[in-house]
Each structure stands twice: as C-alpha cells, then as structure tokens.
Amino acid sequence: MSSIAAAAPAKRRKTWTWLYFLLPSVAIMLVFFIYPILLTVFYSFTNLALTGEAAKELNFVGLDNYARMFEDPTVRSSIWNTLVFLIGSAVIGQQVLGFLIALLMKHKNRWFRRIIGTIVLAGWVTPEIVCALCLYSFFGDEGTLNAILQSFGFSTVTWLYTIPMVTVILANIWHGTAFSMLVFQAALDDVPSEIEEAAVVDGASKWQILTRVTLPYIKDTITTNMMLVTLQTLGVFGLIYAMTGGGPGTSTTTLPIFMYNQAFVNYQLGYGTAISLLLLLIGVILSLFYIRSMKE
C-alpha cells in the first residue's frame, strides 16, 4: 500500500510536467486559431463596416447577414463556381494527374525520377502570384498559347474571356499537382513488391494489379491526400484574383473572391465574415466526409 501511495504523487507530477510542456502550444492555438474564429463568429452577427453609418457604431443584427447571404444570387453562383473549381482542379486534376505521374515514375531509374520530379516541382515551389502571372501570360490575348496557334495558321482565342474557369482550373492543376505526386510516390514505394509479384504469378494483368492490389493498399493515402488538396483548394484566392479578378462578370467568382469583394471592396466586414463562415462550414463538412471514409 505504501508503494502505491508513493507512486500516486509521482504520477501526478509526471502529468503536470506534460501539461507544462503543452502550455506554449495551447497558448499559440488559443491566440492564433481559436480566438480569431470566435471573433469571426461574433462579427458575422454584427453590421461591422469600414465606411458609412455602420462604421461609427457596432450593432448586433442577429441573422440578418445570413438571411442576406442566402437570398443573394451571387452567393449561389459563387458556391457553384467553388465546387466546379474544387472538383476540376483538386479532385480530378491534382489527384488523378499526381497519381498518374507517380505511377509512371515507379520503378524508373534515379535520374529519370529526378528530372521529371524537378519539372513538376517547379510549379509547386513557384509563389502563387508568380504562377498566376505566368499562366496569365500564357492564356492572354497576346500570350504564348495564341502565338503558338498563330504559328500554325489558327485564329487566336480570348481564353480568359471565353473559358475563364477552365484557365484557372488548369493554372491551379499546374501549381499544385506536385504535392499529390510526392504523396503518391511515397505511398507507391511502400507497396510491398512481393504482393505485386505474387499477383503476376497468379496471372493478373497490370490493370488488375493496379485496381485490386495497389489502389486498395494505398486507399488511406488517397483519402488523406484528397482531404488536404480539397482544403487547400477551397482557400485559393490569389491565383484566381490575379488571373481574372473573379470575372468576366462572376464566372470565376468563388467564395474567397466574393468574401474579399464584400469585406474589403464594399467594406461590409460583417457580411464578409458571414461568407467566410460558410466557406469554413463547407470545409468542415468535406473533412468529416473524408474522415468517415477513412474509418470505413
């Protein structure tokens, strides 16, 4: 009994020691993460503005900002544009293209992997605004793509006006595919070669090995990468804003662009924070979906 009684204070001291070490991390989370979220939630129920009568006095307006948001047709089109941009550039573009590049690089020699990896990584390490300017120069009216078309005798196309959403999707694919490639490259390298060799001995084709051996083995990596690129793509702002500004009209106005316009162009910070919470809600819902998929 005495040994048990002596061990109890030691265990408590050990617990408090761990808590002391965690305090700096908890403080940083509270100041830079929890507090801004709570402040955003509070401001979304107010008439906070930078100009006009609302800037003189902060008033609580309840659910007025949310009612206005769901009655605004631009919000609905922004949600649709956000989903199109998300599915096109993250789900289909970065995920599929990154996996295909990683698969093609598997079992290749070291120099081949280094050269291809460096080329793909060039887009990822390029700052977002520089990437946007490069792609703007490529798709512009007098850009590289039209110069190539003219050299073959074709007429030029106003890409940023005719198919603006496709151009920003392609730009984001070029900018972010390297991340998925690196994730899948590491996952494919961890697939035991013995399993694939056994499948070959059993007479499985390359397609059957891919669909029945490789993909099931790395399914958790696929889901995790999908969640990461989804959350990253939901917050893309500078790339779209620099290339199209959300236009022409509202054809490329995603929720981050619309939130910025309301908060910092129209100076309606209360309404802008309500839109930001809608974006946060979409991210939370998608994250819960991916987490549940991983458990299943």
VENJO-V616358 format. One record per residue. RES is the residue in one letter. SS is DSSP state (h for helix, s for strand, l for the rest). Layout:
res->RES ss->SS
res->RES ss->SS
This chain:
res->M ss->l
res->S ss->h
res->S ss->h
res->I ss->h
res->A ss->h
res->A ss->h
res->A ss->h
res->A ss->h
res->P ss->h
res->A ss->h
res->K ss->h
res->R ss->h
res->R ss->h
res->K ss->h
res->T ss->h
res->W ss->h
res->T ss->h
res->W ss->h
res->L ss->h
res->Y ss->h
res->F ss->h
res->L ss->h
res->L ss->h
res->P ss->h
res->S ss->h
res->V ss->h
res->A ss->h
res->I ss->h
res->M ss->h
res->L ss->h
res->V ss->h
res->F ss->h
res->F ss->h
res->I ss->h
res->Y ss->h
res->P ss->h
res->I ss->h
res->L ss->h
res->L ss->h
res->T ss->h
res->V ss->h
res->F ss->h
res->Y ss->h
res->S ss->l
res->F ss->l
res->T ss->s
res->N ss->l
res->L ss->l
res->A ss->l
res->L ss->l
res->T ss->l
res->G ss->l
res->E ss->h
res->A ss->h
res->A ss->h
res->K ss->l
res->E ss->l
res->L ss->l
res->N ss->l
res->F ss->s
res->V ss->l
res->G ss->l
res->L ss->l
res->D ss->h
res->N ss->h
res->Y ss->h
res->A ss->h
res->R ss->h
res->M ss->h
res->F ss->h
res->E ss->h
res->D ss->l
res->P ss->h
res->T ss->h
res->V ss->h
res->R ss->h
res->S ss->h
res->S ss->h
res->I ss->h
res->W ss->h
res->N ss->h
res->T ss->h
res->L ss->h
res->V ss->h
res->F ss->h
res->L ss->h
res->I ss->h
res->G ss->h
res->S ss->h
res->A ss->h
res->V ss->h
res->I ss->h
res->G ss->h
res->Q ss->h
res->Q ss->h
res->V ss->h
res->L ss->h
res->G ss->h
res->F ss->h
res->L ss->h
res->I ss->h
res->A ss->h
res->L ss->h
res->L ss->h
res->M ss->h
res->K ss->l
res->H ss->l
res->K ss->l
res->N ss->l
res->R ss->h
res->W ss->h
res->F ss->h
res->R ss->h
res->R ss->h
res->I ss->h
res->I ss->h
res->G ss->h
res->T ss->h
res->I ss->h
res->V ss->h
res->L ss->h
res->A ss->h
res->G ss->h
res->W ss->h
res->V ss->h
res->T ss->l
res->P ss->l
res->E ss->h
res->I ss->h
res->V ss->h
res->C ss->h
res->A ss->h
res->L ss->h
res->C ss->h
res->L ss->h
res->Y ss->h
res->S ss->h
res->F ss->h
res->F ss->h
res->G ss->l
res->D ss->l
res->E ss->l
res->G ss->l
res->T ss->h
res->L ss->h
res->N ss->h
res->A ss->h
res->I ss->h
res->L ss->h
res->Q ss->h
res->S ss->h
res->F ss->l
res->G ss->l
res->F ss->l
res->S ss->l
res->T ss->l
res->V ss->l
res->T ss->l
res->W ss->h
res->L ss->h
res->Y ss->h
res->T ss->h
res->I ss->l
res->P ss->h
res->M ss->h
res->V ss->h
res->T ss->h
res->V ss->h
res->I ss->h
res->L ss->h
res->A ss->h
res->N ss->h
res->I ss->h
res->W ss->h
res->H ss->h
res->G ss->h
res->T ss->h
res->A ss->h
res->F ss->h
res->S ss->h
res->M ss->h
res->L ss->h
res->V ss->h
res->F ss->h
res->Q ss->h
res->A ss->h
res->A ss->h
res->L ss->h
res->D ss->h
res->D ss->l
res->V ss->l
res->P ss->l
res->S ss->h
res->E ss->h
res->I ss->h
res->E ss->h
res->E ss->h
res->A ss->h
res->A ss->h
res->V ss->h
res->V ss->h
res->D ss->l
res->G ss->l
res->A ss->l
res->S ss->l
res->K ss->h
res->W ss->h
res->Q ss->h
res->I ss->h
res->L ss->h
res->T ss->h
res->R ss->h
res->V ss->h
res->T ss->h
res->L ss->h
res->P ss->h
res->Y ss->h
res->I ss->l
res->K ss->h
res->D ss->h
res->T ss->h
res->I ss->h
res->T ss->h
res->T ss->h
res->N ss->h
res->M ss->h
res->M ss->h
res->L ss->h
res->V ss->h
res->T ss->h
res->L ss->h
res->Q ss->h
res->T ss->h
res->L ss->h
res->G ss->l
res->V ss->l
res->F ss->l
res->G ss->h
res->L ss->h
res->I ss->h
res->Y ss->h
res->A ss->h
res->M ss->h
res->T ss->l
res->G ss->l
res->G ss->l
res->G ss->l
res->P ss->l
res->G ss->l
res->T ss->l
res->S ss->l
res->T ss->l
res->T ss->l
res->T ss->l
res->L ss->h
res->P ss->h
res->I ss->h
res->F ss->h
res->M ss->h
res->Y ss->h
res->N ss->h
res->Q ss->h
res->A ss->h
res->F ss->h
res->V ss->h
res->N ss->l
res->Y ss->l
res->Q ss->l
res->L ss->h
res->G ss->h
res->Y ss->h
res->G ss->h
res->T ss->h
res->A ss->h
res->I ss->h
res->S ss->h
res->L ss->h
res->L ss->h
res->L ss->h
res->L ss->h
res->L ss->h
res->I ss->h
res->G ss->h
res->V ss->h
res->I ss->h
res->L ss->h
res->S ss->h
res->L ss->h
res->F ss->h
res->Y ss->h
res->I ss->h
res->R ss->h
res->S ss->h
res->M ss->h
res->K ss->h
res->E ss->l
